[in-house]
Amino acid sequence: MTQQIIDVGAAANDGTGEPLRSAFEAVNSNFTEIYTAGPVGSNVRIANNTITTTTTNTNIVLKPNGIGVIQANAAVLPSIDNVYDIGSPILRFDTIYAGYFVGNGALLTGISGGSGNGQAIVNGTSNVAISTANGNVTIGINGTGNVVTVSQTSLFVNGVIATPRTLSANIVVQANVSAMMVSPLTIPNGLQITVPSSSTFNVVP
């Protein structure tokens, strides 16, 4: 309904304004629309730039009509760092579209895609993939890269290292295992392979 404006005349008491009854009918219609639209008469309160409720621990529901969406025209920020969540363990969002995820990804699961044809971490044409549950971990190096580089800390081995080239870090075989490396193998000066007495390590052609 369009707001009804009361005709008050050209000047006070000049008799040109509308009848008192008609004026209050317009007032009643305007107030009816205000109460229908809310938040007048509800527990929602708007003060300055804050929307809150008068009842403690009551949710504020944003509910577009039909297939309408909730649109943010600026950044959405929490009031406190690292406290509030988006969704919950039992009320989860379906698909999240984003350019980047920044932060602790320790609880991310089901990272899929890439040439591993399964669960994979992908960057460009290279990936680290686990194609099936309990399957092998495959490191795929493609494009202009052709080596897997290990940081200067030790690399712990439990199993077979295939098609090696030149060691870039110390290798420590885990205790109580049988490890094997496929030659050719080059060990630069200053690097070493450590094998505990409870383990075996073989280099095969």
Rosetta constraint file for C-alpha pairs under 8 A:
AtomPair CA 1 CA 33 HARMONIC 7.45 0.50
AtomPair CA 3 CA 30 HARMONIC 6.23 0.50
AtomPair CA 4 CA 26 HARMONIC 5.61 0.50
AtomPair CA 4 CA 27 HARMONIC 7.63 0.50
AtomPair CA 4 CA 29 HARMONIC 7.66 0.50
AtomPair CA 4 CA 30 HARMONIC 6.59 0.50
AtomPair CA 5 CA 26 HARMONIC 7.20 0.50
AtomPair CA 6 CA 18 HARMONIC 7.21 0.50
AtomPair CA 6 CA 23 HARMONIC 5.54 0.50
AtomPair CA 6 CA 26 HARMONIC 6.84 0.50
AtomPair CA 7 CA 17 HARMONIC 5.21 0.50
AtomPair CA 7 CA 18 HARMONIC 5.50 0.50
AtomPair CA 7 CA 23 HARMONIC 7.64 0.50
AtomPair CA 8 CA 12 HARMONIC 7.92 0.50
AtomPair CA 8 CA 16 HARMONIC 7.38 0.50
AtomPair CA 8 CA 17 HARMONIC 4.37 0.50
AtomPair CA 8 CA 18 HARMONIC 6.52 0.50
AtomPair CA 9 CA 14 HARMONIC 6.85 0.50
AtomPair CA 9 CA 15 HARMONIC 7.00 0.50
AtomPair CA 9 CA 16 HARMONIC 4.61 0.50
AtomPair CA 9 CA 17 HARMONIC 3.83 0.50
AtomPair CA 9 CA 18 HARMONIC 7.32 0.50
AtomPair CA 10 CA 14 HARMONIC 7.07 0.50
AtomPair CA 10 CA 16 HARMONIC 6.68 0.50
AtomPair CA 10 CA 17 HARMONIC 7.46 0.50
AtomPair CA 18 CA 22 HARMONIC 6.62 0.50
AtomPair CA 18 CA 23 HARMONIC 6.54 0.50
AtomPair CA 19 CA 23 HARMONIC 6.29 0.50
AtomPair CA 20 CA 24 HARMONIC 6.32 0.50
AtomPair CA 21 CA 25 HARMONIC 6.20 0.50
AtomPair CA 22 CA 26 HARMONIC 6.40 0.50
AtomPair CA 23 CA 27 HARMONIC 6.41 0.50
AtomPair CA 24 CA 28 HARMONIC 6.04 0.50
AtomPair CA 25 CA 29 HARMONIC 6.22 0.50
AtomPair CA 26 CA 30 HARMONIC 6.16 0.50
AtomPair CA 27 CA 31 HARMONIC 6.22 0.50
AtomPair CA 28 CA 32 HARMONIC 6.03 0.50
AtomPair CA 29 CA 33 HARMONIC 6.38 0.50
AtomPair CA 30 CA 34 HARMONIC 6.36 0.50
AtomPair CA 31 CA 35 HARMONIC 6.15 0.50
AtomPair CA 32 CA 36 HARMONIC 6.08 0.50
AtomPair CA 33 CA 37 HARMONIC 6.08 0.50
AtomPair CA 34 CA 38 HARMONIC 6.07 0.50
AtomPair CA 34 CA 40 HARMONIC 6.94 0.50
AtomPair CA 35 CA 39 HARMONIC 7.19 0.50
AtomPair CA 35 CA 40 HARMONIC 5.36 0.50
AtomPair CA 35 CA 41 HARMONIC 6.39 0.50
AtomPair CA 38 CA 42 HARMONIC 6.79 0.50
AtomPair CA 39 CA 43 HARMONIC 7.44 0.50
AtomPair CA 39 CA 44 HARMONIC 5.70 0.50
AtomPair CA 39 CA 45 HARMONIC 7.01 0.50
AtomPair CA 40 CA 44 HARMONIC 7.81 0.50
AtomPair CA 43 CA 53 HARMONIC 5.29 0.50
AtomPair CA 43 CA 54 HARMONIC 5.14 0.50
AtomPair CA 43 CA 55 HARMONIC 6.54 0.50
AtomPair CA 44 CA 51 HARMONIC 7.09 0.50
AtomPair CA 44 CA 52 HARMONIC 5.84 0.50
AtomPair CA 44 CA 53 HARMONIC 4.46 0.50
AtomPair CA 44 CA 54 HARMONIC 6.44 0.50
AtomPair CA 45 CA 51 HARMONIC 5.81 0.50
AtomPair CA 45 CA 52 HARMONIC 5.33 0.50
AtomPair CA 45 CA 53 HARMONIC 5.65 0.50
AtomPair CA 45 CA 54 HARMONIC 6.91 0.50
AtomPair CA 46 CA 50 HARMONIC 5.77 0.50
AtomPair CA 46 CA 51 HARMONIC 4.63 0.50
AtomPair CA 46 CA 52 HARMONIC 6.54 0.50
AtomPair CA 47 CA 51 HARMONIC 6.64 0.50
AtomPair CA 52 CA 60 HARMONIC 7.55 0.50
AtomPair CA 53 CA 58 HARMONIC 6.74 0.50
AtomPair CA 53 CA 60 HARMONIC 7.50 0.50
AtomPair CA 62 CA 70 HARMONIC 7.38 0.50
AtomPair CA 63 CA 70 HARMONIC 7.82 0.50
AtomPair CA 64 CA 68 HARMONIC 5.17 0.50
AtomPair CA 64 CA 69 HARMONIC 6.08 0.50
AtomPair CA 64 CA 70 HARMONIC 6.81 0.50
AtomPair CA 72 CA 76 HARMONIC 7.31 0.50
AtomPair CA 78 CA 84 HARMONIC 6.94 0.50
AtomPair CA 80 CA 84 HARMONIC 7.57 0.50
AtomPair CA 87 CA 91 HARMONIC 5.68 0.50
AtomPair CA 87 CA 92 HARMONIC 4.97 0.50
AtomPair CA 87 CA 93 HARMONIC 6.26 0.50
AtomPair CA 88 CA 92 HARMONIC 5.63 0.50
AtomPair CA 110 CA 119 HARMONIC 6.22 0.50
AtomPair CA 111 CA 119 HARMONIC 5.43 0.50
AtomPair CA 111 CA 120 HARMONIC 5.77 0.50
AtomPair CA 111 CA 121 HARMONIC 6.56 0.50
AtomPair CA 112 CA 118 HARMONIC 5.73 0.50
AtomPair CA 112 CA 119 HARMONIC 4.22 0.50
AtomPair CA 112 CA 120 HARMONIC 5.03 0.50
AtomPair CA 112 CA 121 HARMONIC 7.19 0.50
AtomPair CA 113 CA 117 HARMONIC 6.38 0.50
AtomPair CA 113 CA 118 HARMONIC 6.10 0.50
AtomPair CA 113 CA 119 HARMONIC 6.37 0.50
AtomPair CA 113 CA 120 HARMONIC 5.70 0.50
AtomPair CA 113 CA 121 HARMONIC 7.53 0.50
AtomPair CA 113 CA 122 HARMONIC 7.27 0.50
AtomPair CA 114 CA 118 HARMONIC 7.54 0.50
AtomPair CA 114 CA 120 HARMONIC 6.10 0.50
AtomPair CA 114 CA 121 HARMONIC 7.27 0.50
AtomPair CA 114 CA 122 HARMONIC 5.65 0.50
AtomPair CA 114 CA 125 HARMONIC 7.73 0.50
AtomPair CA 114 CA 126 HARMONIC 7.98 0.50
AtomPair CA 114 CA 127 HARMONIC 6.56 0.50
AtomPair CA 114 CA 129 HARMONIC 7.94 0.50
AtomPair CA 115 CA 125 HARMONIC 7.75 0.50
AtomPair CA 115 CA 126 HARMONIC 7.92 0.50
AtomPair CA 115 CA 127 HARMONIC 7.09 0.50
AtomPair CA 115 CA 140 HARMONIC 7.99 0.50
AtomPair CA 116 CA 120 HARMONIC 6.16 0.50
AtomPair CA 116 CA 127 HARMONIC 7.10 0.50
AtomPair CA 116 CA 128 HARMONIC 7.40 0.50
AtomPair CA 116 CA 129 HARMONIC 5.02 0.50
AtomPair CA 116 CA 130 HARMONIC 6.93 0.50
AtomPair CA 116 CA 131 HARMONIC 5.87 0.50
AtomPair CA 116 CA 138 HARMONIC 7.52 0.50
AtomPair CA 116 CA 140 HARMONIC 7.87 0.50
AtomPair CA 117 CA 129 HARMONIC 7.88 0.50
AtomPair CA 117 CA 131 HARMONIC 5.91 0.50
AtomPair CA 118 CA 129 HARMONIC 6.74 0.50
AtomPair CA 118 CA 130 HARMONIC 6.30 0.50
AtomPair CA 118 CA 131 HARMONIC 4.30 0.50
AtomPair CA 118 CA 132 HARMONIC 6.68 0.50
AtomPair CA 119 CA 129 HARMONIC 5.59 0.50
AtomPair CA 119 CA 130 HARMONIC 5.29 0.50
AtomPair CA 119 CA 131 HARMONIC 5.79 0.50
AtomPair CA 119 CA 132 HARMONIC 7.61 0.50
AtomPair CA 120 CA 127 HARMONIC 6.39 0.50
AtomPair CA 120 CA 128 HARMONIC 5.50 0.50
AtomPair CA 120 CA 129 HARMONIC 4.05 0.50
AtomPair CA 120 CA 130 HARMONIC 6.27 0.50
AtomPair CA 120 CA 131 HARMONIC 7.70 0.50
AtomPair CA 121 CA 127 HARMONIC 5.44 0.50
AtomPair CA 121 CA 128 HARMONIC 5.26 0.50
AtomPair CA 121 CA 129 HARMONIC 6.39 0.50
AtomPair CA 122 CA 126 HARMONIC 5.98 0.50
AtomPair CA 122 CA 127 HARMONIC 4.35 0.50
AtomPair CA 122 CA 128 HARMONIC 6.67 0.50
AtomPair CA 123 CA 127 HARMONIC 6.22 0.50
AtomPair CA 125 CA 141 HARMONIC 7.31 0.50
AtomPair CA 125 CA 142 HARMONIC 5.47 0.50
AtomPair CA 125 CA 143 HARMONIC 5.99 0.50
AtomPair CA 126 CA 139 HARMONIC 7.73 0.50
AtomPair CA 126 CA 140 HARMONIC 5.28 0.50
AtomPair CA 126 CA 141 HARMONIC 4.74 0.50
AtomPair CA 126 CA 142 HARMONIC 5.24 0.50
AtomPair CA 126 CA 143 HARMONIC 7.40 0.50
AtomPair CA 127 CA 139 HARMONIC 5.96 0.50
AtomPair CA 127 CA 140 HARMONIC 5.12 0.50
AtomPair CA 127 CA 141 HARMONIC 6.81 0.50
AtomPair CA 128 CA 137 HARMONIC 6.99 0.50
AtomPair CA 128 CA 138 HARMONIC 5.68 0.50
AtomPair CA 128 CA 139 HARMONIC 4.53 0.50
AtomPair CA 128 CA 140 HARMONIC 6.20 0.50
AtomPair CA 129 CA 137 HARMONIC 5.76 0.50
AtomPair CA 129 CA 138 HARMONIC 5.15 0.50
AtomPair CA 129 CA 139 HARMONIC 6.48 0.50
AtomPair CA 129 CA 140 HARMONIC 7.83 0.50
AtomPair CA 130 CA 134 HARMONIC 7.94 0.50
AtomPair CA 130 CA 135 HARMONIC 6.00 0.50
AtomPair CA 130 CA 136 HARMONIC 5.99 0.50
AtomPair CA 130 CA 137 HARMONIC 4.91 0.50
AtomPair CA 130 CA 138 HARMONIC 6.33 0.50
AtomPair CA 131 CA 135 HARMONIC 6.43 0.50
AtomPair CA 131 CA 136 HARMONIC 7.41 0.50
AtomPair CA 131 CA 137 HARMONIC 7.79 0.50
AtomPair CA 132 CA 136 HARMONIC 7.78 0.50
AtomPair CA 139 CA 148 HARMONIC 7.96 0.50
AtomPair CA 141 CA 145 HARMONIC 6.08 0.50
AtomPair CA 141 CA 146 HARMONIC 5.75 0.50
AtomPair CA 141 CA 147 HARMONIC 6.71 0.50
AtomPair CA 141 CA 148 HARMONIC 7.21 0.50
AtomPair CA 142 CA 146 HARMONIC 6.48 0.50
AtomPair CA 149 CA 168 HARMONIC 6.87 0.50
AtomPair CA 150 CA 155 HARMONIC 7.39 0.50
AtomPair CA 150 CA 168 HARMONIC 6.31 0.50
AtomPair CA 150 CA 169 HARMONIC 6.30 0.50
AtomPair CA 151 CA 168 HARMONIC 7.56 0.50
AtomPair CA 151 CA 169 HARMONIC 6.63 0.50
AtomPair CA 152 CA 168 HARMONIC 7.22 0.50
AtomPair CA 152 CA 169 HARMONIC 5.28 0.50
AtomPair CA 152 CA 170 HARMONIC 7.56 0.50
AtomPair CA 153 CA 169 HARMONIC 6.44 0.50
AtomPair CA 153 CA 170 HARMONIC 7.02 0.50
AtomPair CA 154 CA 169 HARMONIC 5.90 0.50
AtomPair CA 154 CA 170 HARMONIC 4.77 0.50
AtomPair CA 154 CA 171 HARMONIC 5.54 0.50
AtomPair CA 154 CA 172 HARMONIC 6.53 0.50
AtomPair CA 155 CA 169 HARMONIC 6.73 0.50
AtomPair CA 155 CA 170 HARMONIC 6.12 0.50
AtomPair CA 155 CA 171 HARMONIC 4.70 0.50
AtomPair CA 155 CA 172 HARMONIC 5.99 0.50
AtomPair CA 156 CA 171 HARMONIC 5.88 0.50
AtomPair CA 156 CA 172 HARMONIC 4.79 0.50
AtomPair CA 156 CA 173 HARMONIC 5.58 0.50
AtomPair CA 156 CA 174 HARMONIC 6.23 0.50
AtomPair CA 157 CA 171 HARMONIC 6.89 0.50
AtomPair CA 157 CA 172 HARMONIC 6.14 0.50
AtomPair CA 157 CA 173 HARMONIC 4.66 0.50
AtomPair CA 157 CA 174 HARMONIC 5.90 0.50
AtomPair CA 157 CA 179 HARMONIC 7.00 0.50
AtomPair CA 158 CA 173 HARMONIC 6.31 0.50
AtomPair CA 158 CA 174 HARMONIC 5.88 0.50
AtomPair CA 158 CA 177 HARMONIC 6.31 0.50
AtomPair CA 158 CA 178 HARMONIC 7.16 0.50
AtomPair CA 158 CA 179 HARMONIC 5.87 0.50
AtomPair CA 159 CA 177 HARMONIC 7.51 0.50
AtomPair CA 159 CA 178 HARMONIC 6.54 0.50
AtomPair CA 159 CA 179 HARMONIC 4.63 0.50
AtomPair CA 159 CA 180 HARMONIC 6.39 0.50
AtomPair CA 160 CA 179 HARMONIC 5.58 0.50
AtomPair CA 160 CA 180 HARMONIC 4.69 0.50
AtomPair CA 160 CA 181 HARMONIC 5.69 0.50
AtomPair CA 160 CA 182 HARMONIC 7.78 0.50
AtomPair CA 161 CA 179 HARMONIC 7.93 0.50
AtomPair CA 161 CA 180 HARMONIC 6.31 0.50
AtomPair CA 161 CA 181 HARMONIC 4.74 0.50
AtomPair CA 161 CA 182 HARMONIC 6.43 0.50
AtomPair CA 162 CA 181 HARMONIC 5.91 0.50
AtomPair CA 162 CA 182 HARMONIC 5.00 0.50
AtomPair CA 162 CA 183 HARMONIC 7.86 0.50
AtomPair CA 163 CA 181 HARMONIC 7.84 0.50
AtomPair CA 163 CA 182 HARMONIC 5.61 0.50
AtomPair CA 163 CA 183 HARMONIC 6.55 0.50
AtomPair CA 163 CA 184 HARMONIC 7.36 0.50
AtomPair CA 164 CA 181 HARMONIC 7.47 0.50
AtomPair CA 164 CA 182 HARMONIC 6.61 0.50
AtomPair CA 164 CA 183 HARMONIC 6.53 0.50
AtomPair CA 164 CA 184 HARMONIC 6.64 0.50
AtomPair CA 164 CA 185 HARMONIC 5.94 0.50
AtomPair CA 165 CA 184 HARMONIC 6.70 0.50
AtomPair CA 165 CA 185 HARMONIC 5.65 0.50
AtomPair CA 165 CA 186 HARMONIC 6.27 0.50
AtomPair CA 166 CA 185 HARMONIC 6.18 0.50
AtomPair CA 166 CA 186 HARMONIC 4.62 0.50
AtomPair CA 166 CA 187 HARMONIC 6.06 0.50
AtomPair CA 166 CA 188 HARMONIC 7.23 0.50
AtomPair CA 167 CA 185 HARMONIC 7.75 0.50
AtomPair CA 167 CA 186 HARMONIC 6.37 0.50
AtomPair CA 167 CA 187 HARMONIC 5.49 0.50
AtomPair CA 167 CA 188 HARMONIC 6.76 0.50
AtomPair CA 167 CA 191 HARMONIC 7.45 0.50
AtomPair CA 168 CA 188 HARMONIC 7.91 0.50
AtomPair CA 168 CA 191 HARMONIC 7.75 0.50
AtomPair CA 169 CA 191 HARMONIC 6.35 0.50
AtomPair CA 169 CA 192 HARMONIC 7.95 0.50
AtomPair CA 170 CA 191 HARMONIC 5.27 0.50
AtomPair CA 170 CA 192 HARMONIC 5.20 0.50
AtomPair CA 170 CA 193 HARMONIC 5.99 0.50
AtomPair CA 170 CA 194 HARMONIC 7.91 0.50
AtomPair CA 171 CA 192 HARMONIC 6.49 0.50
AtomPair CA 171 CA 193 HARMONIC 4.73 0.50
AtomPair CA 171 CA 194 HARMONIC 6.26 0.50
AtomPair CA 172 CA 193 HARMONIC 5.85 0.50
AtomPair CA 172 CA 194 HARMONIC 4.75 0.50
AtomPair CA 172 CA 195 HARMONIC 6.30 0.50
AtomPair CA 173 CA 177 HARMONIC 7.62 0.50
AtomPair CA 173 CA 179 HARMONIC 7.00 0.50
AtomPair CA 173 CA 193 HARMONIC 7.58 0.50
AtomPair CA 173 CA 194 HARMONIC 6.17 0.50
AtomPair CA 173 CA 195 HARMONIC 5.20 0.50
AtomPair CA 173 CA 196 HARMONIC 6.85 0.50
AtomPair CA 173 CA 199 HARMONIC 7.36 0.50
AtomPair CA 173 CA 201 HARMONIC 7.63 0.50
AtomPair CA 174 CA 195 HARMONIC 7.52 0.50
AtomPair CA 174 CA 196 HARMONIC 7.16 0.50
AtomPair CA 174 CA 199 HARMONIC 7.25 0.50
AtomPair CA 175 CA 195 HARMONIC 7.94 0.50
AtomPair CA 175 CA 196 HARMONIC 5.82 0.50
AtomPair CA 175 CA 197 HARMONIC 7.81 0.50
AtomPair CA 175 CA 198 HARMONIC 5.79 0.50
AtomPair CA 175 CA 199 HARMONIC 5.61 0.50
AtomPair CA 176 CA 196 HARMONIC 7.91 0.50
AtomPair CA 176 CA 198 HARMONIC 4.92 0.50
AtomPair CA 176 CA 199 HARMONIC 4.80 0.50
AtomPair CA 177 CA 198 HARMONIC 7.37 0.50
AtomPair CA 177 CA 199 HARMONIC 4.93 0.50
AtomPair CA 177 CA 200 HARMONIC 6.65 0.50
AtomPair CA 178 CA 199 HARMONIC 5.62 0.50
AtomPair CA 178 CA 200 HARMONIC 4.80 0.50
AtomPair CA 178 CA 201 HARMONIC 6.07 0.50
AtomPair CA 179 CA 199 HARMONIC 7.67 0.50
AtomPair CA 179 CA 200 HARMONIC 6.10 0.50
AtomPair CA 179 CA 201 HARMONIC 4.79 0.50
AtomPair CA 179 CA 202 HARMONIC 6.55 0.50
AtomPair CA 180 CA 201 HARMONIC 5.44 0.50
AtomPair CA 180 CA 202 HARMONIC 4.73 0.50
AtomPair CA 180 CA 203 HARMONIC 5.82 0.50
AtomPair CA 180 CA 204 HARMONIC 7.30 0.50
AtomPair CA 181 CA 201 HARMONIC 7.61 0.50
AtomPair CA 181 CA 202 HARMONIC 6.21 0.50
AtomPair CA 181 CA 203 HARMONIC 4.75 0.50
AtomPair CA 181 CA 204 HARMONIC 6.38 0.50
AtomPair CA 182 CA 203 HARMONIC 5.69 0.50
AtomPair CA 182 CA 204 HARMONIC 5.12 0.50
AtomPair CA 182 CA 205 HARMONIC 5.93 0.50
AtomPair CA 183 CA 203 HARMONIC 6.15 0.50
AtomPair CA 183 CA 204 HARMONIC 5.80 0.50
AtomPair CA 183 CA 205 HARMONIC 5.04 0.50
AtomPair CA 184 CA 205 HARMONIC 6.96 0.50
AtomPair CA 187 CA 191 HARMONIC 6.33 0.50
AtomPair CA 187 CA 192 HARMONIC 6.95 0.50
AtomPair CA 195 CA 199 HARMONIC 6.32 0.50
AtomPair CA 195 CA 200 HARMONIC 6.82 0.50
AtomPair CA 195 CA 201 HARMONIC 6.75 0.50
AtomPair CA 196 CA 200 HARMONIC 7.79 0.50
